Amino acid sequence: MSVSTPGAAAAPAGAPSATGSAARGRTGFRPEIEGLRAIAVVLVAVYHIWFGRVSGGVDVFLLLTGFLITGSLMRALERDGRIGFVAFWARLIRRLAPAAAVALVGVLAATYFWLPRSRWADIMSEVRAAALYHENWALARAAVDYLARDAAPSPVQHFWSLSIQGQFYVLWPILITLAALVAARTRVPARRAVLAAVTAVFVCSLAYSVWITDSDQAWAYFDTGARLWELALGAILALTIHRFDLPVRLRTVMGWVGLLGLVTCGFLLPVATLFPGYVALWPTGAAVLVILAGTTGSRFGADRLLTWRPLTSLGGLSYALYLWHWPILVCYLYVTDRALASPSGGALVMGLALALAWVTHKVVEGGTDRLTRADRRRTPAWSLGLAASFLVPVVALSLAWSGQISEDQRIRREHAGEPESYPGALTVAESNTLESLGDLPVLPDPVDARTDLSTHHTEGCHVNLASTDLVVCDRGPTDAEHTLAFVGASRTAHWYPAVAAAADKHGWRLVSFTKSGCQFSTDIPYRDGEVFTECQEWDAKAMAELERVRPDAVFTSSTRATPAGETVPDGFVERWLQLRELGIDVIGMRDLPRLDYQSAECVERGNPDRCTSPATYSQAATDPVAGMDLPDNVTTTDLTGYVCPSGECDAIVGNVLVFWDHSHMTATYAHTLEPMVEEALVEATGW
């Protein structure tokens, strides 16, 4: 979202654009841009609130940022012969930071009152990322972290686009200054040199965007490099718009075609899964048409709508409305336990967002403008100090809150209680333990559930979606009589605490390596509709390592259970046959059921008895390996009954939280399965 500096909504320096009208006056003010901003922010909010989709409106804001900022910088360069970096950055941060900081304080307050404690640690980290303009990179990392991909949306997730713009504000004056220096040395007109530079950025960024979107769209969506071309396109338009001399009738058609394209983009395209590659040329191209159309003076022109006073007034609120609509929506959806807003609920969200946007615009933005109106307060030092006075408390508060969360976690670990008070799976194996259970808090606390991972994860033995590294962790004596390899995806990895305990007890050597979303299989893996090449590469390395180590047996998953059904993939069996050729046995553990709810968050809602789902939500009624003609080196086992007793997957068993999300066991519960896993391993191996 662009917040223009004084005069930034003017046409670029140079001859008046023939695509505009005399209505712009001597300042070159373009009133239709305020209307375009209003249309874009309404699309963003409406698609988010009522449709749960992405509209393409943010892409318009990126283009407008490039258009307005480049025009402002070029006017400064041509007027003064230089760009005052500090003054430019100070002026921008003075205008952007106060409203953003107030919205972030609102997010902190809403988090405390309405959002579950299990989300607090992640939200604090993202609030800092938002305040320091690198939220897009935090989201990009989460997008390739399989264990974080299904996490609930953050109330500051929408700051990703503001972060990209913040990074653009740092880069762009430097780029234009360097181009101007080259122009001076080569006696080339500055505008021509700058146009060449931004065109190069456009071409390189668009090419990179197309490539990275095709290979890793989840990362590309938040990647500054993959988005920079949209801002560069706006810059190219700012530098060339004065060259266009188009007839009114053509501009009238262009204006309406552009508006129609913008409004229909989110409806016709799955923006969230296709952008930001070449497909993002749709909304940005539509915005270019609207800007080229300008103010036509025709009673049939789209500018009659775009310059309508209520719409231009809404355009003035666009930044604040963008800041507020998303956190309000996230809180509403959590409190009402809905995936999408109802018609009336959505109206409430939009109304509250508009009200807070108006107050923010009048009190915060207007107040800071009045405070710095005096000449002595227009200095960069004043502007930077004002911005710091808003942002520093937000960062400090989030740091203090994170520190308190860490301290609370430490205290809970120290006072976790005696093992007999938290038997977990032992209540299934030994029904008499139920009689001794008191009314104790669940362990791990739902707040800590996402971090309740085994040493296999914390020591780096489990790699994320984007990695192709095979990180091999070796545990136990190297000269042990028996070596067990532990291989598979994250739903194999959650068995590690129990398997490691059995290996330690019997003196086995345990060699482990796992990867998120990557089955130990010969099947071609897919992720988000594309071939999962990172998994293919990792799988090949895993087989090579097994051939090198030659363990006595491999522990891995024997089935794959999803809401679509439970199967034994052909690629699993082919892998087992390959291991038989190497003289390696296989211990196949049946895949556990998935839940139809988020475990930790459900428990936090205060009624854990409602947190349950049938095992058949993702598991077959009987183990699919039953009746199969398995290779003679394969032994399978099924411990589902100790995780989902009587076919029901409850959030809490024996005072222990079973899953931390909807499909991964907590390490605490996995530890309570140690006796059962040990018995299964000994029976399968005879060791």
C-alpha positions in Angstrom: 0.0 0.0 0.0 1.4 3.3 -0.9 1.2 6.4 1.3 2.3 9.2 -0.9 4.5 12.0 0.3 3.3 15.6 -0.4 2.9 15.9 -4.1 3.6 12.3 -4.7 0.2 11.8 -6.4 1.3 14.1 -9.1 2.3 13.2 -12.6 6.0 12.6 -13.2 8.2 15.6 -14.0 8.3 16.6 -17.6 5.7 17.8 -20.1 2.1 17.5 -18.9 0.6 14.2 -19.9 -1.7 14.2 -22.8 -3.5 11.3 -21.2 -4.8 13.6 -18.5 -6.9 16.7 -18.5 -6.7 20.3 -17.4 -8.5 19.3 -14.3 -5.2 18.3 -12.8 -4.1 21.8 -12.7 -0.7 23.1 -12.5 0.3 20.6 -9.8 -0.4 17.7 -12.1 -2.6 16.1 -9.3 -4.3 12.9 -10.5 -7.6 12.5 -8.6 -8.4 9.2 -10.3 -5.5 7.6 -8.5 -7.2 8.1 -5.2 -10.3 6.4 -6.6 -8.1 3.6 -8.0 -6.6 3.1 -4.5 -10.1 2.9 -3.0 -11.2 0.3 -5.5 -8.0 -1.7 -4.8 -8.4 -1.7 -1.0 -12.1 -2.5 -1.2 -11.3 -5.5 -3.4 -8.6 -6.6 -1.0 -10.9 -6.4 2.0 -14.0 -7.8 0.3 -12.2 -10.8 -1.1 -10.5 -11.5 2.2 -13.6 -11.1 4.3 -16.4 -12.8 2.4 -14.6 -15.1 -0.1 -11.4 -16.1 1.6 -9.6 -15.3 -1.6 -6.9 -13.0 -2.8 -8.1 -10.2 -5.2 -5.0 -8.9 -7.0 -5.6 -5.5 -5.3 -2.2 -5.6 -3.5 -0.5 -5.9 -6.9 -2.1 -2.6 -7.8 -0.7 -1.0 -4.7 2.7 -2.2 -5.6 2.4 -0.7 -9.0 1.1 2.6 -7.7 4.0 2.7 -5.2 6.5 2.4 -8.0 4.6 5.0 -10.1 4.2 7.6 -7.4 7.6 7.2 -5.7 9.5 7.2 -9.0 7.7 10.3 -10.1 8.5 12.0 -6.7 12.2 11.0 -6.9 12.6 12.2 -10.5 11.1 15.6 -9.7 13.5 16.0 -6.9 16.4 14.9 -9.0 15.5 17.3 -11.9 14.7 20.1 -9.5 17.7 19.9 -7.1 20.2 17.8 -9.1 20.2 15.3 -6.3 18.1 13.1 -4.1 18.3 13.7 -0.4 18.3 10.2 0.9 17.9 10.9 4.6 15.2 13.5 4.0 13.3 11.1 1.7 13.5 8.2 4.0 12.7 10.3 7.1 9.6 11.8 5.4 8.3 8.3 4.4 8.9 6.7 7.8 7.2 9.7 9.5 4.1 9.1 7.4 4.1 5.3 7.5 5.2 4.4 11.0 2.6 6.0 13.3 -0.4 4.3 11.7 1.4 1.0 11.4 2.6 1.1 15.0 -0.9 1.9 16.3 -2.3 -1.0 14.3 0.4 -3.3 15.7 -0.5 -2.2 19.2 -4.1 -3.1 18.4 -2.9 -6.5 17.3 -1.1 -7.0 20.6 -4.2 -6.1 22.5 -6.4 -8.3 20.4 -3.9 -11.2 20.8 -4.1 -10.9 24.6 -7.9 -10.8 24.8 -9.0 -13.0 21.9 -6.4 -15.2 20.3 -5.2 -18.5 21.8 -2.0 -18.6 23.9 -0.6 -21.3 21.6 -0.3 -18.6 18.9 1.3 -15.9 21.1 5.0 -16.8 20.5 4.6 -16.8 16.7 2.6 -13.6 16.8 5.2 -11.7 18.8 7.9 -12.7 16.4 5.8 -11.6 13.4 4.9 -8.3 15.1 8.6 -7.5 15.3 9.1 -8.6 11.7 6.2 -6.3 10.6 7.5 -3.3 12.6 11.0 -3.8 11.1 9.7 -4.4 7.5 10.8 -7.9 6.9 7.5 -9.8 7.5 7.5 -11.0 3.9 10.7 -13.0 4.6 9.3 -14.4 7.8 6.2 -15.6 5.9 8.4 -17.0 3.0 10.3 -19.1 5.5 7.1 -20.4 7.1 5.7 -21.2 3.6 8.5 -23.7 3.1 8.3 -25.1 6.7 6.0 -28.0 6.5 5.4 -28.0 10.2 4.3 -24.4 10.0 2.3 -24.5 6.8 -1.1 -25.4 8.4 -0.7 -22.8 11.2 -3.6 -20.4 11.5 -3.1 -17.1 9.7 -1.2 -14.4 11.6 -3.0 -11.2 12.4 -0.1 -9.3 10.8 0.3 -11.5 7.8 -0.9 -8.7 5.5 2.3 -6.7 6.4 4.1 -8.7 3.8 3.3 -6.2 1.1 4.2 -3.3 3.3 7.5 -4.9 4.0 8.2 -5.3 0.3 7.4 -1.6 -0.2 9.6 -0.7 2.7 12.5 -2.5 1.1 11.7 -0.8 -2.2 11.9 2.6 -0.5 15.4 1.9 0.6 16.5 0.5 -2.7 14.9 2.9 -5.2 16.5 6.2 -4.5 19.9 4.5 -4.5 19.2 2.9 -7.9 18.0 6.2 -9.4 21.0 8.1 -8.0 23.4 5.6 -9.4 21.7 5.8 -12.8 21.9 9.6 -12.7 25.6 9.4 -11.9 26.2 7.1 -14.9 24.1 9.6 -17.0 26.3 12.5 -15.9 29.5 10.6 -16.8 28.2 9.4 -20.2 26.4 12.7 -21.0 23.1 10.8 -21.4 19.9 12.4 -20.2 19.1 11.4 -16.6 15.6 10.3 -17.4 16.8 8.0 -20.2 19.4 6.5 -17.9 16.9 5.9 -15.1 14.4 4.4 -17.5 17.1 2.0 -18.7 17.9 1.0 -15.1 14.3 0.4 -14.0 13.6 -1.4 -17.3 16.5 -3.8 -16.5 15.1 -4.3 -13.0 11.7 -5.0 -14.5 13.0 -7.6 -17.0 15.3 -9.4 -14.5 12.7 -9.4 -11.8 9.9 -10.7 -14.0 12.1 -13.4 -15.4 13.1 -14.5 -11.9 9.4 -14.2 -10.8 8.3 -16.6 -13.6 11.0 -19.1 -12.7 10.6 -19.0 -8.9 6.8 -19.1 -9.1 7.0 -22.2 -11.3 9.5 -23.9 -9.0 8.4 -22.7 -5.6 5.3 -20.6 -5.7 4.8 -20.6 -1.9 8.2 -18.9 -1.4 7.8 -16.7 -4.5 4.6 -15.1 -3.3 6.5 -13.3 -0.5 9.8 -12.9 -2.3 10.8 -9.3 -2.8 12.8 -10.2 -5.9 9.8 -11.9 -7.4 7.6 -8.8 -6.7 10.0 -6.0 -7.6 9.0 -6.0 -11.3 5.5 -4.8 -10.3 7.0 -1.7 -8.7 9.4 -1.3 -11.6 6.4 -1.4 -14.0 4.9 1.5 -12.2 8.3 3.3 -12.4 8.4 2.7 -16.2 5.0 4.2 -16.5 6.0 7.2 -14.4 8.9 7.9 -16.6 7.1 7.5 -19.9 3.5 8.6 -19.4 4.1 12.1 -20.7 4.9 10.5 -24.1 1.4 9.1 -24.6 -1.1 11.2 -26.6 -4.2 9.2 -26.8 -7.7 10.2 -28.0 -10.4 10.6 -25.5 -12.6 7.8 -26.9 -9.7 5.3 -26.6 -8.9 6.4 -23.1 -12.6 6.1 -22.1 -12.5 2.5 -23.3 -9.2 1.8 -21.6 -10.4 3.1 -18.3 -13.4 0.8 -18.2 -11.4 -2.2 -19.6 -8.9 -1.6 -16.8 -11.5 -1.4 -14.1 -13.3 -4.5 -15.3 -10.0 -6.4 -15.5 -9.1 -5.4 -12.0 -12.5 -6.3 -10.4 -12.7 -9.7 -12.1 -9.1 -10.8 -11.5 -9.6 -12.3 -8.1 -12.9 -13.9 -9.2 -11.5 -15.6 -12.3 -8.0 -16.5 -11.1 -6.7 -18.4 -8.1 -4.4 -15.5 -7.3 -3.0 -17.1 -4.1 -1.6 -20.1 -6.0 -0.6 -18.5 -9.3 1.0 -15.2 -8.4 3.4 -13.4 -8.7 4.6 -14.8 -12.1 3.5 -13.4 -15.4 -0.1 -13.9 -14.4 0.2 -10.8 -12.1 0.4 -8.8 -15.3 -3.4 -9.0 -15.3 -4.1 -6.7 -12.3 -1.0 -4.6 -12.9 -1.8 -4.2 -16.6 -5.4 -3.3 -15.7 -4.1 -0.6 -13.4 -1.8 0.7 -16.1 -4.8 1.1 -18.4 -6.7 3.1 -15.8 -3.7 5.4 -15.2 -3.1 5.9 -18.9 -6.8 6.7 -19.3 -6.4 9.5 -16.8 -9.2 12.0 -16.4 -10.9 12.0 -19.8 -13.5 14.8 -19.2 -16.0 12.4 -20.8 -19.3 11.8 -19.0 -18.9 8.1 -20.0 -15.3 7.8 -18.7 -14.3 5.5 -15.8 -12.8 8.6 -14.2 -16.3 9.9 -13.5 -16.5 7.0 -11.0 -12.9 7.2 -9.8 -13.1 10.9 -9.0 -16.4 10.6 -7.2 -15.9 12.3 -3.9 -16.9 9.4 -1.6 -14.5 7.1 -3.5 -11.6 9.6 -3.4 -12.2 10.1 0.4 -12.1 6.3 0.8 -8.8 6.3 -1.2 -7.4 8.6 1.5 -8.3 6.0 4.1 -6.8 3.1 2.0 -3.6 2.7 4.0 -5.4 2.7 7.4 -8.2 0.4 6.1 -5.6 -2.1 4.8 -3.9 -2.1 8.2 -7.0 -2.8 10.2 -9.2 -5.1 8.1 -7.0 -8.2 8.4 -6.4 -8.4 12.1 -10.1 -7.7 12.8 -11.0 -10.5 10.4 -8.5 -13.0 12.0 -9.9 -12.3 15.4 -13.5 -12.5 14.2 -12.9 -15.9 12.5 -11.2 -17.3 15.6 -13.9 -16.1 18.1 -16.7 -17.4 15.9 -14.9 -20.5 14.9 -15.6 -19.9 11.2 -13.6 -20.4 8.1 -15.4 -17.5 6.3 -17.3 -14.5 7.6 -21.1 -14.6 7.4 -22.8 -11.8 5.5 -23.7 -10.0 8.7 -20.4 -10.9 10.4 -18.4 -9.6 7.4 -20.4 -6.4 7.4 -19.4 -6.0 11.1 -15.7 -6.6 10.3 -15.8 -4.1 7.4 -17.7 -1.5 9.5 -15.3 -1.8 12.4 -12.3 -1.6 10.0 -13.6 1.5 8.3 -14.3 3.1 11.7 -10.8 2.4 13.0 -9.3 3.5 9.7 -11.1 6.8 9.9 -10.0 7.4 13.5 -6.4 6.4 12.6 -6.4 8.7 9.6 -7.8 11.7 11.5 -6.1 11.2 14.9 -2.8 9.4 14.2 -1.9 10.5 10.7 -3.5 13.9 11.0 -2.0 14.4 14.5 1.5 13.6 13.4 1.1 16.0 10.4 0.0 18.8 12.7 2.8 18.0 15.1 5.4 18.4 12.4 3.8 21.3 10.6 6.2 23.9 12.0 9.3 24.3 9.8 11.6 23.5 12.7 9.8 20.1 13.1 10.1 19.2 9.4 13.7 18.1 9.8 14.8 14.5 9.2 15.8 14.3 12.8 12.3 15.2 14.0 10.7 12.7 11.5 13.0 9.9 12.5 12.5 10.6 16.2 8.7 10.7 15.7 8.7 7.3 13.9 11.0 5.8 16.5 8.7 7.0 19.3 5.9 4.8 17.7 7.9 1.8 16.6 10.4 1.3 19.4 7.7 0.7 22.1 6.0 -1.9 19.8 9.3 -3.8 19.3 10.1 -3.5 23.0 6.7 -4.7 24.1 6.8 -7.7 21.8 10.3 -8.6 23.0 9.3 -8.4 26.6 6.2 -10.5 25.9 8.4 -13.1 24.1 10.7 -13.2 27.0 7.8 -13.8 29.4 6.6 -16.6 27.2 10.0 -18.3 27.3 10.2 -17.9 31.1 6.7 -19.3 31.5 7.7 -22.3 29.4 10.8 -22.9 31.5 8.8 -22.8 34.7 6.2 -25.2 33.2 9.0 -27.7 32.3 10.4 -27.5 35.8 7.0 -28.1 37.4 5.6 -30.6 34.9 4.7 -33.0 37.6 5.5 -36.6 38.4 5.4 -39.1 35.5 2.6 -41.1 37.2 0.4 -38.0 36.9 0.9 -37.8 33.2 0.8 -41.4 32.0 -0.5 -40.6 28.5 -0.7 -43.9 26.5 -0.1 -46.0 29.6 -3.7 -45.3 30.5 -4.7 -47.4 27.5 -2.3 -50.2 28.3 -2.9 -50.1 32.0 -6.5 -49.1 32.7 -5.9 -49.0 36.5 -3.8 -45.9 36.0 -7.0 -44.0 35.3 -8.0 -44.2 38.9 -4.9 -42.3 40.1 -5.2 -39.4 37.6 -6.0 -36.1 39.3 -7.5 -32.9 37.9 -4.2 -31.6 36.5 -3.4 -29.2 33.7 -2.6 -30.8 30.4 1.0 -31.5 29.4 2.5 -30.0 27.3 0.6 -26.7 27.8 -1.1 -25.8 24.5 1.0 -22.7 24.5 4.1 -24.9 24.2 2.7 -27.5 22.0 4.2 -26.2 18.7 7.7 -26.4 20.2 7.2 -29.8 21.9 9.4 -31.5 19.4 12.0 -34.3 19.8 15.8 -33.9 19.8 15.6 -35.3 16.2 14.0 -32.0 15.2 15.9 -29.6 17.5 19.3 -31.0 16.6 18.6 -30.6 12.8 18.2 -34.2 11.8 14.8 -33.3 10.3 15.0 -31.0 7.2 12.3 -28.7 5.8 10.5 -28.7 2.5 13.0 -26.6 0.6 16.1 -28.5 1.7 17.8 -31.3 -0.2 20.4 -31.9 2.5 20.6 -35.3 4.0 21.3 -34.6 7.7 22.4 -37.9 9.3 22.3 -38.2 13.0 24.1 -41.1 14.6 23.1 -42.2 18.1 24.5 -45.0 20.2 27.7 -47.1 20.0 29.2 -47.3 16.5 30.2 -50.9 17.2 26.8 -51.9 18.3 25.6 -55.4 17.4 22.5 -54.1 15.7 22.0 -50.9 13.7 18.5 -49.4 13.1 17.9 -46.7 10.5 15.0 -44.3 11.0 13.8 -42.8 7.7 10.7 -41.0 6.3 8.6 -37.9 6.5 7.4 -35.8 9.4 4.7 -38.4 10.4 7.5 -41.0 10.7 9.6 -38.5 12.6 7.1 -38.0 15.4 7.8 -41.6 16.5 11.5 -40.8 17.2 11.4 -40.3 21.0 10.0 -43.8 21.6 12.3 -45.4 19.0 15.3 -43.7 20.4 14.4 -44.8 23.9 14.2 -48.4 22.8 17.5 -48.1 21.0 19.2 -46.6 24.1 17.9 -49.3 26.4 19.1 -52.1 24.2 22.4 -50.6 23.1 21.4 -50.4 19.4 23.0 -47.9 17.0 20.3 -45.5 15.6 20.9 -43.7 12.4 18.2 -41.2 11.6 17.3 -38.8 8.7 13.9 -37.4 7.8 12.4 -34.7 5.7 9.1 -32.8 5.8 6.5 -33.9 3.3 8.8 -36.5 1.7 7.7 -40.1 1.8 10.4 -42.9 1.7 9.1 -44.1 -1.7 10.0 -44.5 -5.3 6.8 -42.8 -6.5 7.2 -39.4 -8.1 6.4 -37.0 -5.3 4.2 -33.9 -5.8 3.7 -30.8 -3.8 1.2 -28.0 -4.7 0.5 -29.7 -8.0 4.2 -29.7 -9.0 6.9 -32.4 -9.0 8.6 -32.2 -5.6 12.1 -32.3 -6.9 13.7 -31.5 -3.5 12.1 -34.8 -2.2 13.3 -36.8 -5.2 16.9 -35.6 -4.6 16.6 -36.2 -0.9 15.2 -39.7 -1.4 18.0 -40.6 -3.7 20.5 -39.5 -1.1 18.7 -41.5 1.6 18.9 -44.7 -0.4 22.6 -44.1 -1.1 23.2 -43.6 2.6 21.4 -46.8 3.5 23.5 -48.6 0.9 26.6 -47.2 2.5 25.6 -47.9 6.1 23.9 -51.2 5.5 21.7 -51.2 8.7 20.1 -54.3 9.9 16.7 -52.8 9.6 14.9 -49.6 8.6 12.0 -48.1 10.6 9.6 -46.2 8.4 5.9 -45.8 7.6 4.0 -48.7 6.1 0.9 -46.8 5.0 -0.2 -43.2 4.2 -3.4 -41.9 5.8 -5.1 -38.8 4.5 -8.7 -37.6 4.5 -8.9 -39.0 1.0 -8.2 -42.5 2.4 -5.4 -44.8 3.6 -3.2 -46.7 1.2 0.0 -48.6 0.8 1.6 -46.7 -2.1 3.3 -48.8 -4.7 6.4 -46.8 -4.2 6.6 -47.9 -0.6 6.7 -51.6 -1.6 9.3 -50.9 -4.3 11.5 -49.3 -1.7 11.1 -52.3 0.5 12.1 -54.6 -2.4 15.2 -52.4 -3.0 16.1 -52.8 0.7 15.7 -56.6 0.5 18.2 -56.6 -2.3 20.6 -54.9 0.1 19.8 -57.4 2.8 18.0 -54.9 5.0 14.8 -55.6 6.9 11.9 -53.2 7.1 9.8 -52.3 10.2 6.7 -50.6 8.9 4.7 -48.5 11.3 1.1 -47.9 10.3 0.4 -44.2 9.7 -1.6 -42.6 12.5 -5.0 -40.9 11.9 -5.2 -37.2 11.2 -7.5 -35.0 13.1 -10.3 -32.9 11.7 -9.4 -30.1 14.3 -6.3 -28.3 15.5 -5.5 -30.0 18.8 -3.8 -27.3 20.8 -6.2 -24.5 19.8 -9.2 -26.7 20.4 -8.1 -27.5 24.0 -7.4 -23.8 24.6 -11.0 -23.0 23.8 -11.8 -24.5 27.2 -13.9 -27.6 26.4 -11.5 -30.4 25.5 -14.2 -33.0 25.6 -15.4 -31.6 22.3 -11.9 -32.1 20.8 -12.2 -35.5 19.2 -12.5 -37.0 15.7 -12.9 -40.6 14.5 -9.8 -42.5 13.4 -11.7 -43.3 10.2 -11.5 -39.6 9.3 -8.3 -40.6 7.5 -7.6 -44.3 8.4 -9.2 -47.3 6.8 -11.3 -49.5 9.0 -8.6 -52.2 8.8 -4.8 -51.8 8.2 -4.4 -51.9 4.4 -1.3 -54.2 4.7 -3.6 -56.9 6.0 -3.9 -59.6 3.4 -1.2 -58.1 1.2 1.6 -60.3 -0.1 4.5 -58.3 1.5 8.2 -58.8 0.7 9.6 -61.3 3.2 11.9 -58.6 4.7 9.0 -56.5 5.9 7.3 -56.6 9.3 4.5 -54.2 10.1 3.0 -53.0 13.3 0.0 -50.9 14.3 -0.1 -48.8 17.5 -3.1 -46.7 16.6 -5.1 -48.1 19.5 -2.7 -46.4 22.0 -3.1 -43.1 20.3 -6.8 -43.2 19.3 -8.4 -45.6 21.9 -11.6 -47.2 20.7 -11.3 -45.6 17.3 -11.6 -42.0 18.7 -8.8 -39.5 18.5 -9.1 -37.4 21.6 -6.9 -34.3 22.1 -5.9 -35.5 25.6 -5.1 -39.0 26.7 -3.8 -39.6 30.2 -3.4 -35.8 30.9 -1.1 -35.5 27.9 -1.8 -33.6 24.7 -1.6 -36.2 21.9 -1.1 -34.0 18.8 0.2 -30.5 18.7 -1.5 -29.7 15.4 -3.8 -31.9 13.4 -1.4 -34.6 12.3 1.8 -34.6 14.4 2.3 -36.1 17.9 3.8 -34.1 20.7 7.2 -35.5 21.8 5.7 -35.7 25.3 3.0 -38.2 24.2 5.5 -40.1 22.0 7.6 -40.7 25.1 4.6 -42.3 26.8 4.5 -44.8 24.0 8.1 -46.1 24.8 7.0 -49.5 26.2 4.7 -50.3 23.3 7.2 -49.2 20.6 10.0 -51.2 22.4 7.9 -54.3 22.5 7.0 -53.9 18.8 10.6 -53.4 17.7 11.8 -56.4 19.7 9.1 -58.6 18.3 9.8 -57.4 14.8 13.6 -57.8 14.9 14.1 -60.5 17.5 17.1 -58.4 18.8 
